[in-house]
């Protein structure tokens, strides 16, 4: 049995600045949403698994965001944390429909 995912509005695409995260909370879960330089939208779990840093406040470089509390990279593609740390955060599918950004949870 498959369950359908909830489509959640994040923002109007034009309101999202490149490389600046936006935090949203869905059912008590923090999610960090980013607009990359090539205008793709990526969404990952919003809390670093090690220091509980708010990833939406991190610095984006390429397809990674740096945790603001300990400077390790977290992949915006698959949620993995850079070595020597380990672990990962959830990733979420995204879409842009009629100028609006959505994530699926």
Secondary structure as a PSIPRED ss2 file (coil, helix, strand):
# PSIPRED VFORMAT (PSIPRED V4.0)

   1 X C   1.000  0.000  0.000
   2 X C   1.000  0.000  0.000
   3 X C   1.000  0.000  0.000
   4 X C   1.000  0.000  0.000
   5 X C   1.000  0.000  0.000
   6 X C   1.000  0.000  0.000
   7 X E   0.000  0.000  1.000
   8 X E   0.000  0.000  1.000
   9 X E   0.000  0.000  1.000
  10 X E   0.000  0.000  1.000
  11 X E   0.000  0.000  1.000
  12 X E   0.000  0.000  1.000
  13 X H   0.000  1.000  0.000
  14 X H   0.000  1.000  0.000
  15 X H   0.000  1.000  0.000
  16 X C   1.000  0.000  0.000
  17 X C   1.000  0.000  0.000
  18 X E   0.000  0.000  1.000
  19 X C   1.000  0.000  0.000
  20 X C   1.000  0.000  0.000
  21 X C   1.000  0.000  0.000
  22 X E   0.000  0.000  1.000
  23 X E   0.000  0.000  1.000
  24 X E   0.000  0.000  1.000
  25 X E   0.000  0.000  1.000
  26 X E   0.000  0.000  1.000
  27 X C   1.000  0.000  0.000
  28 X C   1.000  0.000  0.000
  29 X E   0.000  0.000  1.000
  30 X E   0.000  0.000  1.000
  31 X E   0.000  0.000  1.000
  32 X E   0.000  0.000  1.000
  33 X E   0.000  0.000  1.000
  34 X E   0.000  0.000  1.000
  35 X E   0.000  0.000  1.000
  36 X C   1.000  0.000  0.000
  37 X C   1.000  0.000  0.000
  38 X C   1.000  0.000  0.000
  39 X C   1.000  0.000  0.000
  40 X C   1.000  0.000  0.000
  41 X E   0.000  0.000  1.000
  42 X E   0.000  0.000  1.000
  43 X E   0.000  0.000  1.000
  44 X E   0.000  0.000  1.000
  45 X E   0.000  0.000  1.000
  46 X C   1.000  0.000  0.000
  47 X E   0.000  0.000  1.000
  48 X C   1.000  0.000  0.000
  49 X C   1.000  0.000  0.000
  50 X C   1.000  0.000  0.000
  51 X C   1.000  0.000  0.000
  52 X C   1.000  0.000  0.000
  53 X C   1.000  0.000  0.000
  54 X E   0.000  0.000  1.000
  55 X H   0.000  1.000  0.000
  56 X H   0.000  1.000  0.000
  57 X H   0.000  1.000  0.000
  58 X C   1.000  0.000  0.000
  59 X E   0.000  0.000  1.000
  60 X E   0.000  0.000  1.000
  61 X E   0.000  0.000  1.000
  62 X C   1.000  0.000  0.000
  63 X C   1.000  0.000  0.000
  64 X E   0.000  0.000  1.000
  65 X E   0.000  0.000  1.000
  66 X E   0.000  0.000  1.000
  67 X C   1.000  0.000  0.000
  68 X C   1.000  0.000  0.000
  69 X C   1.000  0.000  0.000
  70 X C   1.000  0.000  0.000
  71 X C   1.000  0.000  0.000
  72 X C   1.000  0.000  0.000
  73 X E   0.000  0.000  1.000
  74 X E   0.000  0.000  1.000
  75 X E   0.000  0.000  1.000
  76 X C   1.000  0.000  0.000
  77 X C   1.000  0.000  0.000
  78 X C   1.000  0.000  0.000
  79 X C   1.000  0.000  0.000
  80 X E   0.000  0.000  1.000
  81 X E   0.000  0.000  1.000
  82 X C   1.000  0.000  0.000
  83 X C   1.000  0.000  0.000
  84 X C   1.000  0.000  0.000
  85 X C   1.000  0.000  0.000
  86 X C   1.000  0.000  0.000
  87 X C   1.000  0.000  0.000
  88 X E   0.000  0.000  1.000
  89 X C   1.000  0.000  0.000
  90 X C   1.000  0.000  0.000
  91 X E   0.000  0.000  1.000
  92 X E   0.000  0.000  1.000
  93 X E   0.000  0.000  1.000
  94 X E   0.000  0.000  1.000
  95 X E   0.000  0.000  1.000
  96 X E   0.000  0.000  1.000
  97 X E   0.000  0.000  1.000
  98 X C   1.000  0.000  0.000
  99 X C   1.000  0.000  0.000
 100 X E   0.000  0.000  1.000
 101 X E   0.000  0.000  1.000
 102 X E   0.000  0.000  1.000
 103 X E   0.000  0.000  1.000
 104 X E   0.000  0.000  1.000
 105 X C   1.000  0.000  0.000
